[in-house]
Amino acid sequence: MRIVSAEYVISAVGPKQYPEGGQPEIAFAGRSNVGKSSLINRLVNRKALARTSGSPGKTRLLNFYHINDSFYFVDLPGYGFAKVSRVEKAAWGKMIEEYLLNRDNLRVVIQLIDIRHAPSREDVQMYEWLKHFGIPTILVTTKADKIARGNWPKHIRVIKETLIPYPATPVIAFSAETGQGKDELWKLIGEKMI
């Protein structure tokens, strides 16, 4: 996809702050520090549209980015971050659940999982939850450049065996460093916006 424009719009806590209109939305979910911001930046060819951080847990609201004046990327708060209070975790969970269950503009959730590790309990819970509610999902295994390409199938097999994804759920190996998987992911995103 050719990116003409990409801009941050708002950090929202609830529906009253969501952008108006019926443009499609693509949501990004994953553990803190899995590389959501880096993936978003690579997809739109920008270094700092989404803020990256060495310390996990920085995304605490629903961050909306308007792409090509025609659709939105929505960066959800990372899950599994231990240094956040239970009260704050519960508030994040409610905010994310409200968005995922009730937002008509949502077309697909891109769930990110670090290719180097087996999915965490939170990864499994998120995927099972998305499956339960029939929310279209694309699984993206991030940080593919951190392991040898020949080892990708083995690592992806572990992820699939842990999550047991629906056969129709695509799984893409992705690297924000090299751009590996970018074109394949854009193709799938495009199909979901039709």
Buried (B, 14 or more C-beta within 10 A) or exposed (E): BEEEEBEBBBEBBEEEEBBEEEBBBBBBBBBBBBBBBBBBBBBBEBEEBBEBEEEBBBBBBBBBBBBEEEBBBBBBBBBBBEEBEEEBBEBBEEBBEBBBEEBEBBBBBBBBBBBEBBBBEBBBEBBEBBBEEEBBBBBBBBBBBEBEEEEBEEBBEBBBEBBEBEEEBBBBBBBBEEEBBBEBBBEBBEEBEE
